[in-house]
């Protein structure tokens, strides 16, 4: 019997999900970081952990941290990862042994970590308003390069050649990864390649880079997504756009005018092949968008809770969706226990293909 198009992973985290990411070389190896102080490694398509209720997959390893983990990414292969969190440390994780090695320490929590395979760089963004640039394969005694930021970073992503850092006050810095590599060797912090103001009026929640290296998408707490391009020419900048999404119309009473309920767009992920991207919001939905045609392709069935994180597998066949209660209702006694779930969706052959390009 063929597997369901969407299934729930067995043994999810015990608290809110902060990020999830597929391995670079395996479409069924998934890392998840959580506020429960752990990083989880799953084999998504093993049924040895199958339970009643259609849960699938196997939890291979849990790596405990000293504090909630805010982000995790894979490194140079499927057995290496890097994490950062509220203990202010950037860690290298050996996924085979579970061993942790400290790469650097910030003076405030680490919000994001990214790995550039092309340049073999690990970059962390911290609420101490700095970036740390590390060479994980170099001499461990070599200090990371520290780059000061003009604001607190909230989102970060790497394209094949660029690093995008979104901060408070609508600040966006774009760095050339090659100059970061040169700066690390010379221990000299380079200036940003570009400095921009976000197209979105409210705080940036997520950033995703186009695999084509043409640009990036950002999302905000106010139900909007912007698509922007690196090329600074007037012609290219005229292509950028923003749109409303993840909103619901509600009517309080029969006589009242309908009101727009606006949700944060917590997660963005580009398909590795087709240039389409997924967004996930506090309205508990995931939508698929055609970035070039500026159109929505699909809205998936509503999920049990807010969407916290999204990731496509390297081959583009699977979409991982992290779901947990959000703070949209201002919950003071927050708990994600029992309500944190990870869904794996297997995409149809043409599901993420732009209209007119389907096989």
HUSULFEN-V699799 format. One line per field, one symbol per residue. phi: phi as a letter, one per 30 degrees, with the letter a starting at -180 (. if undefined). A space follows every 10 residues. Layout:
phi = ???
This chain:
phi = .ddddbbcdd hdecbedcab adddcbdbcb cbcbddibcc cccdcccdcd bdjidbibdd accdcdaecc abbdcdbdcb bbbaaddicc cccdddcidc bddabccaec dbbbbcddch bcbccbddib cccccdcddd dddddccdcd addbaaabce bbbcbcbdhi dbcccddddd dddddchbdd dedbbbcedc dcedcbbbcd ddidlabbbb dchbbbcbbd eddedddddd abadahbbcb cdbeddddcd cccdcdbbad ddccidbcbb bddibbbcbc dddhbdcabd eecdbedcab acddcidbbc bcbaeccdci ddcdacdicd bbccccddec dcdeejcdd
